[in-house]
Amino acid sequence: MNEPLPASDGAPSNDVEAALRITEIFYSLQGEARTVGLPTVFVRLTGCPLRCVYCDTAYAFSGGEIMSLDHIAGRVASYAPRYVTVTGGEPLAQPNCLPLLRQLCDAGYEVSLETSGALSVAGVDPRVVKVLDLKTPASEEVHRNDYGNIAHLNPRDQVKFVICDRGDYEWARFKLDEYQLAGRVSDVLFSPSHGALPGRQLAEWILEDNLPVRMQLQLHKYLWEDAPGH
């Protein structure tokens, strides 16, 4: 069992014991979202309370290495990046994710957070671009969506739907309209579940319905498949 980590109230922490359990820190091309294709440092936190059927990072559910926030920041700085993405797992499952995000923003990076949408984003630094996943029915975790998070989205944020089938598409189309997402965030992302739904099929549905969404394919899967560290 993973040993507990110090709790945090989300404020910047000067406590040398403030730490996170990290699966990996690596430099790669952003595979999705608005900055797709741009060189980015990824900080992958360990642990996730969800078990989506299409999860491609199950290796981050457990294990990892405990690192201080300053050590993480030093590892990030070694790549001299412009963009940094904090991901998981579910990064917000570890409370010290919040001060890490703040510390990375203070360092001058353009920081994004990839989150499942199951945990509150209320405490996330407003400088962070939130990429919020709304889980579709075929993910088998649709009941975990915290729709209260939508009120905390701003025009720089993004909402992502991973589409497995036509039922998922219709559900996502309904949520797009129900919450007026296209007018709330910079991009609504529709992504075909890799290996489950052909990208061309999703593209045709989007065009037929003239949806105000950005379709995306996961670039990293085509370049490196599911290899960790990419």
C-alpha positions as CSV (number, residue, x, y, z in Angstrom):
1,M,0.0,0.0,0.0
2,N,1.2,3.5,-0.8
3,E,2.3,5.4,2.3
4,P,0.3,8.6,3.0
5,L,1.5,12.0,1.8
6,P,1.1,15.3,3.7
7,A,-2.2,17.1,3.2
8,S,-2.4,20.6,1.7
9,D,-4.9,23.4,1.8
10,G,-3.9,24.5,-1.7
11,A,-1.8,27.5,-0.6
12,P,1.8,27.8,-1.7
13,S,3.9,25.6,0.5
14,N,7.4,26.3,1.9
15,D,7.3,23.0,3.8
16,V,10.3,20.9,2.7
17,E,8.2,17.8,3.6
18,A,5.4,18.8,1.1
19,A,5.5,16.0,-1.4
20,L,3.7,14.1,-4.1
21,R,3.9,10.5,-5.4
22,I,5.1,10.7,-9.0
23,T,5.0,7.9,-11.6
24,E,7.1,9.8,-14.2
25,I,8.4,13.1,-15.4
26,F,9.2,13.3,-19.0
27,Y,9.6,15.6,-22.0
28,S,7.6,14.8,-25.1
29,L,5.2,16.3,-27.7
30,Q,1.7,17.1,-26.4
31,G,-0.5,14.4,-27.8
32,E,-3.9,16.2,-27.5
33,A,-5.8,19.3,-26.4
34,R,-5.2,22.8,-27.8
35,T,-1.4,22.6,-27.6
36,V,-1.1,19.3,-29.5
37,G,2.3,18.9,-31.1
38,L,4.1,21.3,-28.9
39,P,7.1,20.2,-26.8
40,T,5.9,19.8,-23.2
41,V,7.1,18.5,-19.9
42,F,4.7,16.0,-18.3
43,V,4.4,15.4,-14.6
44,R,2.4,12.2,-14.1
45,L,1.1,11.8,-10.6
46,T,0.4,8.3,-9.2
47,G,-3.1,7.1,-8.3
48,C,-6.6,7.4,-9.6
49,P,-10.0,6.7,-8.0
50,L,-11.6,5.9,-11.5
51,R,-11.3,2.8,-13.6
52,C,-12.3,3.8,-17.1
53,V,-12.5,0.9,-19.5
54,Y,-10.3,2.6,-22.1
55,C,-7.6,3.8,-19.6
56,D,-4.1,3.8,-21.1
57,T,-2.2,4.8,-18.0
58,A,-3.1,1.9,-15.6
59,Y,0.6,1.7,-14.8
60,A,0.1,5.0,-12.8
61,F,-2.5,3.5,-10.5
62,S,0.1,2.5,-7.9
63,G,3.8,2.6,-7.2
64,G,5.6,5.7,-8.0
65,E,8.2,7.7,-6.1
66,I,7.7,10.3,-3.4
67,M,9.3,13.6,-4.4
68,S,9.3,17.0,-2.8
69,L,7.7,19.9,-4.7
70,D,11.1,21.5,-5.0
71,H,12.6,18.4,-6.5
72,I,9.7,18.1,-9.0
73,A,10.2,21.7,-9.9
74,G,13.9,21.1,-10.4
75,R,13.3,18.2,-12.7
76,V,10.9,20.2,-14.8
77,A,13.3,23.2,-15.0
78,S,16.1,20.9,-16.3
79,Y,14.2,20.6,-19.6
80,A,13.8,24.4,-19.9
81,P,10.2,24.0,-21.2
82,R,7.6,26.5,-22.1
83,Y,4.7,24.2,-21.5
84,V,4.1,21.9,-18.5
85,T,1.2,19.4,-18.1
86,V,0.3,17.9,-14.8
87,T,-1.6,14.6,-15.4
88,G,-2.1,11.2,-13.9
89,G,-3.8,9.0,-13.0
90,E,-5.9,11.7,-11.4
91,P,-3.6,14.4,-10.2
92,L,-6.2,16.1,-7.9
93,A,-6.4,12.9,-5.9
94,Q,-3.3,14.1,-4.1
95,P,-3.9,17.4,-2.3
96,N,-0.4,18.7,-2.8
97,C,-1.2,18.8,-6.5
98,L,-2.6,22.3,-5.9
99,P,0.6,23.9,-4.5
100,L,2.6,22.2,-7.2
101,L,0.4,23.8,-9.9
102,R,0.9,27.2,-8.2
103,Q,4.6,26.7,-7.9
104,L,4.9,25.8,-11.6
105,C,2.9,28.9,-12.6
106,D,5.1,31.1,-10.4
107,A,8.1,29.7,-12.4
108,G,6.6,31.2,-15.5
109,Y,5.5,28.1,-17.4
110,E,2.3,27.7,-19.3
111,V,0.7,25.1,-17.1
112,S,-2.2,22.8,-17.9
113,L,-4.0,20.2,-15.8
114,E,-5.5,17.0,-17.2
115,T,-8.3,15.9,-14.8
116,S,-11.0,13.3,-14.9
117,G,-13.7,15.7,-13.8
118,A,-14.6,13.6,-10.8
119,L,-12.8,15.8,-8.2
120,S,-13.4,19.5,-7.5
121,V,-11.3,21.9,-9.5
122,A,-12.4,24.9,-7.3
123,G,-8.9,25.2,-5.7
124,V,-6.9,25.1,-9.0
125,D,-4.8,28.2,-9.6
126,P,-6.6,30.4,-12.2
127,R,-3.5,30.6,-14.3
128,V,-3.7,26.9,-15.0
129,V,-5.5,25.7,-18.1
130,K,-7.9,23.0,-17.0
131,V,-8.5,20.2,-19.4
132,L,-11.6,18.7,-17.9
133,D,-12.8,15.2,-19.0
134,L,-16.5,14.5,-18.9
135,K,-16.8,10.7,-18.7
136,T,-19.2,9.2,-21.3
137,P,-21.5,6.2,-20.6
138,A,-19.2,3.7,-22.3
139,S,-16.4,4.7,-20.0
140,E,-18.4,3.0,-17.2
141,E,-17.5,5.9,-15.0
142,V,-20.2,8.4,-16.1
143,H,-21.7,8.4,-12.6
144,R,-18.4,10.0,-11.3
145,N,-18.8,13.3,-13.2
146,D,-18.9,16.3,-10.8
147,Y,-21.0,18.7,-12.9
148,G,-20.3,21.4,-10.3
149,N,-16.9,21.7,-11.9
150,I,-18.4,23.4,-14.9
151,A,-19.1,26.5,-12.9
152,H,-15.3,26.8,-12.2
153,L,-14.3,26.7,-15.9
154,N,-13.1,29.9,-17.5
155,P,-12.6,30.9,-21.2
156,R,-9.1,29.5,-21.3
157,D,-10.1,26.0,-20.2
158,Q,-11.1,23.0,-22.3
159,V,-13.6,20.2,-21.9
160,K,-12.9,16.7,-23.4
161,F,-15.1,13.8,-24.3
162,V,-13.7,10.4,-25.2
163,I,-16.2,8.9,-27.6
164,C,-16.5,5.1,-27.8
165,D,-19.7,4.7,-29.8
166,R,-22.7,6.4,-31.2
167,G,-24.4,6.4,-27.8
168,D,-21.4,8.3,-26.3
169,Y,-21.6,10.8,-29.2
170,E,-25.2,11.5,-28.7
171,W,-24.7,11.9,-24.9
172,A,-21.8,14.3,-25.5
173,R,-23.8,16.3,-28.0
174,F,-26.5,16.6,-25.4
175,K,-24.1,17.8,-22.7
176,L,-22.5,20.2,-25.1
177,D,-25.9,21.9,-25.5
178,E,-27.1,21.4,-21.9
179,Y,-24.1,23.3,-20.4
180,Q,-23.5,25.6,-23.4
181,L,-19.9,24.4,-23.3
182,A,-18.8,25.9,-26.6
183,G,-19.4,29.4,-25.2
184,R,-17.9,28.7,-21.9
185,V,-14.4,27.3,-22.7
186,S,-11.8,27.8,-25.4
187,D,-12.3,24.3,-26.9
188,V,-14.6,21.4,-26.6
189,L,-12.6,18.3,-27.6
190,F,-14.2,15.2,-29.1
191,S,-11.7,12.3,-29.2
192,P,-12.4,8.8,-30.6
193,S,-11.5,6.1,-28.1
194,H,-8.4,4.6,-29.6
195,G,-9.1,1.2,-31.1
196,A,-12.8,1.4,-30.3
197,L,-14.2,4.0,-32.7
198,P,-12.6,4.9,-36.1
199,G,-11.6,8.6,-36.2
200,R,-13.2,9.0,-39.6
201,Q,-16.6,7.9,-38.2
202,L,-16.5,10.5,-35.5
203,A,-15.4,13.1,-38.0
204,E,-18.4,12.4,-40.2
205,W,-20.8,12.6,-37.3
206,I,-19.4,16.0,-36.2
207,L,-19.6,17.3,-39.8
208,E,-23.2,16.0,-40.2
209,D,-24.3,17.9,-37.1
210,N,-22.1,20.9,-37.7
211,L,-20.9,20.8,-34.0
212,P,-18.8,23.6,-32.6
213,V,-16.2,21.2,-31.4
214,R,-12.5,20.4,-32.1
215,M,-12.0,16.8,-33.1
216,Q,-8.7,15.4,-31.9
217,L,-6.7,12.2,-32.4
218,Q,-4.1,11.3,-29.8
219,L,-0.9,12.1,-31.5
220,H,1.3,10.2,-29.0
221,K,-0.5,7.0,-29.7
222,Y,0.4,7.2,-33.4
223,L,4.0,8.1,-32.7
224,W,4.8,5.9,-29.6
225,E,1.7,3.7,-29.1
226,D,1.2,3.3,-25.4
227,A,4.8,3.4,-24.3
228,P,5.3,5.1,-20.9
229,G,7.4,8.3,-21.0
230,H,5.7,9.7,-24.1
